[in-house]
Amino acid sequence: MKNDIRTLDLNLLKALDALLDEGSVTRAAQRLSLTQPAVSGMLIRLRDYFDDPLFVRTSHGMVPTMRANELSTPVKQILTDIAILLKPKKFDPVTVELTYTIVATDYALKAVVVPLMAELKQRAPYIKIAVRPVDNERMYQQLSRGEVDLALITPQTTPEDLHGRALYEEDYVCVARRHHPLAASSEMTLEQFCKQEHILVSSEGNFTGVTDEALAKLSLTRRVGMSVNSFQVIPDILQVTDMIAVVPRRMVLTNNDLIILPLPLKVPGFTKSMAWHERTHRDPSHQWIRALCAEVSQHPAS
């Protein structure tokens, strides 16, 4: 009898989940370590059980029907709940062995992941952390498929339908090398600030950013001499030039070779947050790591 839970093979749900994610019988078979005919047979059974084609072939490939799209979220939730059900209830961070994957910008890598690792190696020595770059276009898919466990991003870049938690509020500071000509100044005027040569971070190679937006409101501009795609290189460049930079405060708290110059205008800061998928929301090990991430973020190194 159709639509009877007693006749539903849970392996069919795994196949449906893979087909929805992959959009291809061949790729779904590879993901499930099954043959293509086996997955095709499972699709036939799924169509019979749900009394719906589920997928139709078009010039663009295999496209899910409305019924298949409706099933996507509950099927993932069922598989997640079953996975949790089959895991041991007890979680001991001292002995657990697992790999946890985080996507982070180079800023979040320094500001969040570094302090996280300092505590993690003390409390959970057998947990391995894999860090991958942020890919905004694929982030939701990576989290929903379990390729990524946690994203260190901002509320503005968090995809819908993800769980999220703010970690801290960040502000911007102006920095330069310790023996910069302005190092002895107790204050820096807006005119001095704009005349200095600046370096900024832009993944697209732009020469404007949030500081320039703040200056534009005052009908002012600054002199930007270099654009780089990573915060990590900025201290090295400042050491060998008289350039200055406006950067998030946590990027320079532990750098004794740089000094913080008084910033003569208000540059809006941002919220650093973390996001994760429903599939890992209730997992004890994931909950523990997220809690530790929030804990270490409250006390930046100084």
VOGU-3710 file (C-alpha; in Angstrom, 3 decimals, decimal comma):
1> mkndirtldl> 0,000/0,000/0,000  1,308/3,421/-0,936  1,926/6,161/1,646  2,351/3,630/4,430  5,469/4,127/6,562  5,726/0,353/6,970  6,470/-0,032/3,288  8,985/2,814/2,972  12,648/1,833/2,717  14,800/4,510/4,361
11> nllkaldall> 17,436/3,881/1,705  14,943/5,335/-0,754  14,962/8,573/1,221  18,765/8,641/1,044  18,498/8,156/-2,710  15,896/10,933/-3,004  18,102/13,282/-0,975  21,076/12,539/-3,228  19,008/12,992/-6,388  17,695/16,343/-5,163
21> degsvtraaq> 21,206/17,535/-4,320  22,921/16,239/-7,437  20,222/16,636/-10,081  21,641/13,564/-11,833  21,206/9,815/-11,483  24,871/9,279/-12,347  26,193/11,696/-9,721  23,714/10,452/-7,130  24,910/6,892/-7,763  28,527/7,981/-7,276
31> rlsltqpavs> 27,656/9,746/-4,034  25,787/6,693/-2,711  28,462/4,247/-3,957  25,807/2,444/-6,000  25,432/1,590/-9,673  23,435/3,839/-11,960  20,847/1,098/-12,689  20,364/0,604/-8,935  19,598/4,299/-8,405  17,332/4,328/-11,470
41> gmlirlrdyf> 15,422/1,437/-9,910  15,145/3,321/-6,630  13,780/6,346/-8,490  11,088/4,136/-10,044  10,101/2,923/-6,574  10,067/6,488/-5,240  7,823/7,605/-8,083  5,435/4,768/-7,304  5,454/5,460/-3,574  4,822/9,195/-3,864
51> ddplfvrtsh> 2,649/8,870/-6,965  4,595/11,623/-8,662  7,297/11,743/-11,393  9,555/13,617/-8,901  12,013/14,464/-11,710  11,444/15,313/-15,354  13,997/15,533/-18,128  14,416/18,866/-19,893  16,975/20,373/-22,233  18,784/21,581/-19,069
61> gmvptmrane> 18,904/18,131/-17,473  16,844/16,470/-14,746  14,544/18,957/-12,983  12,627/18,241/-9,746  8,845/18,548/-9,735  7,016/20,733/-7,236  6,320/17,635/-5,135  10,018/16,745/-5,073  10,931/20,275/-3,949  8,320/20,034/-1,184
71> lstpvkqilt> 9,934/16,810/0,020  13,479/18,202/0,081  13,489/19,816/3,538  11,528/17,134/5,450  13,639/14,355/3,883  16,868/16,043/5,006  15,420/16,518/8,479  14,390/12,858/8,725  17,852/11,673/7,666  19,486/14,089/10,121
81> diaillkpkk> 17,284/12,904/12,988  18,054/9,281/12,172  21,800/10,020/12,076  21,552/11,656/15,523  19,455/8,752/16,803  22,134/6,255/15,804  25,009/8,230/17,357  26,093/7,589/20,933  24,359/10,042/23,272  27,459/10,683/25,371
91> fdpvtvelty> 29,881/13,296/24,111  33,303/13,632/25,704  35,453/16,370/24,122  38,599/14,936/25,714  38,351/11,666/23,784  36,172/12,391/20,744  37,824/12,105/17,331  36,256/14,063/14,481  36,994/16,544/11,715  35,125/19,840/11,785
101> tivatdyalk> 35,055/22,039/8,686  34,780/25,828/8,900  34,546/28,394/6,116  36,146/31,706/7,006  37,681/34,822/5,516  41,297/35,558/6,371  39,989/38,086/8,906  37,814/35,477/10,665  40,698/33,021/10,481  42,835/35,324/12,625
111> avvvplmael> 40,113/36,850/14,792  38,126/33,701/15,571  39,841/30,505/14,440  43,219/31,262/16,041  41,770/31,741/19,563  39,444/28,810/18,949  42,392/26,532/18,220  44,255/27,722/21,316  41,402/26,476/23,506  40,412/23,515/21,378
121> kqrapyikia> 43,821/21,853/21,614  43,587/22,116/25,396  40,042/20,823/25,759  39,531/18,523/22,764  42,957/17,410/21,467  41,611/14,922/18,919  39,249/17,254/17,083  40,728/18,314/13,748  39,734/21,605/12,140  39,651/22,084/8,372
131> vrpvdnermy> 39,342/25,701/7,210  38,096/26,526/3,725  37,547/29,896/1,997  34,106/31,456/1,949  32,132/30,818/-1,235  28,938/32,828/-0,867  27,294/31,236/-3,910  27,815/27,661/-2,664  27,703/28,199/1,097  24,141/27,034/1,704
141> qqlsrgevdl> 24,650/23,938/-0,425  27,911/23,134/1,361  26,228/23,387/4,765  23,090/21,499/3,766  25,111/18,641/2,289  27,440/18,379/5,251  30,540/19,460/3,320  30,903/22,363/5,756  29,903/22,477/9,428  30,158/26,163/10,313
151> alitpqttpe> 30,418/29,477/8,460  32,080/32,498/10,049  30,408/35,354/8,210  28,156/38,352/8,963  24,369/38,549/9,407  24,131/40,354/6,060  25,800/37,483/4,191  24,007/34,657/6,019  21,710/32,689/3,666  18,098/32,303/4,705
161> dlhgralyee> 17,007/29,117/6,493  20,297/28,825/8,403  20,734/29,040/12,136  22,891/31,966/13,204  24,447/33,567/16,256  26,263/36,871/16,662  29,755/36,488/18,097  30,831/40,094/18,682  30,771/43,653/17,359  33,924/44,785/15,559
171> dyvcvarrhh> 35,172/48,320/14,996  37,857/49,825/12,773  41,162/51,411/13,774  43,894/53,206/11,866  47,345/51,583/12,005  50,875/52,331/10,827  54,406/51,132/11,492  55,782/51,980/14,930  58,211/54,622/13,622  55,796/56,266/11,196
181> plaassemtl> 56,169/60,078/10,898  52,773/60,462/12,615  53,631/58,086/15,451  54,316/60,887/17,928  51,086/62,747/17,143  48,463/62,766/19,854  45,821/63,313/17,218  45,460/63,196/13,456  43,343/65,688/11,571  41,044/64,707/8,747
191> eqfckqehil> 43,293/66,624/6,380  46,352/64,634/7,504  44,375/61,415/7,278  43,288/62,067/3,701  46,777/63,133/2,577  48,420/59,937/3,854  48,773/57,071/1,393  46,476/54,218/2,338  46,300/50,475/1,743  42,979/48,645/1,840
201> vssegnftgv> 41,572/45,150/1,379  39,354/44,329/-1,585  38,774/40,891/-3,058  37,845/42,575/-6,370  40,862/44,890/-6,486  38,819/48,031/-5,795  40,378/51,185/-4,343  37,376/52,153/-2,211  35,753/50,632/0,860  33,760/51,452/4,000
211> tdealaklsl> 36,216/54,212/4,968  35,691/55,948/1,628  31,922/55,728/2,086  32,296/57,474/5,453  34,527/60,145/3,882  32,103/60,678/1,000  29,425/61,714/3,503  31,812/64,530/4,477  32,546/65,325/0,805  36,117/64,108/1,288
221> trrvgmsvns> 38,377/61,561/-0,382  41,630/59,884/0,638  44,695/58,728/-1,292  44,658/54,948/-1,712  47,914/53,628/-3,119  47,368/49,888/-2,879  44,580/47,323/-2,847  45,232/43,767/-1,634  42,998/40,724/-1,309  44,085/39,725/2,194
231> fqvipdilqv> 44,380/41,400/5,593  47,313/39,154/6,452  49,801/40,978/4,208  48,941/44,483/5,397  51,307/44,493/8,442  54,221/43,456/6,206  53,542/46,260/3,741  53,124/48,842/6,493  56,508/47,819/7,900  58,337/48,757/4,707
241> tdmiavvprr> 56,378/51,887/3,730  54,887/55,047/5,254  51,406/53,913/4,268  48,574/53,639/6,789  45,543/51,357/6,880  42,084/51,263/8,417  41,491/47,692/9,558  39,303/45,735/11,993  40,720/46,104/15,510  41,160/42,360/16,099
251> mvltnndlii> 43,533/42,137/13,166  46,218/44,121/14,975  45,698/43,532/18,700  48,651/41,155/18,955  50,979/42,947/16,527  53,613/44,844/18,499  55,239/46,249/15,363  52,245/48,438/14,553  50,722/51,370/16,366  47,136/52,540/16,436
261> lplplkvpgf> 46,723/56,124/15,248  43,712/58,189/16,316  41,044/57,805/13,637  39,590/61,264/12,887  36,237/60,014/11,620  33,691/57,368/12,497  33,863/54,291/10,271  30,896/51,951/10,879  31,919/48,565/12,224  30,285/45,196/11,651
271> tksmawhert> 28,932/42,133/13,422  30,875/38,892/13,155  28,577/35,906/13,378  28,477/32,183/12,768  25,914/30,181/10,800  25,075/26,498/10,552  22,479/24,185/9,040  19,550/22,477/10,715  21,140/19,091/10,048  23,823/19,781/12,701
281> hrdpshqwir> 21,758/21,981/14,994  21,146/19,297/17,636  24,383/17,362/17,356  26,182/17,458/20,761  29,684/17,745/19,291  28,640/20,579/16,980  26,830/22,346/19,798  29,957/22,108/21,949  32,260/23,536/19,267  29,850/26,375/18,499
291> alcaevsqhp> 29,653/27,217/22,210  33,454/27,239/22,434  33,644/29,465/19,369  31,272/31,936/21,024  33,223/31,764/24,286  36,638/32,564/22,823  35,172/35,370/20,704  34,139/37,272/23,820  37,715/37,751/24,964  39,994/38,979/22,152
301> as> 43,733/38,731/22,684  45,281/42,017/23,716
//
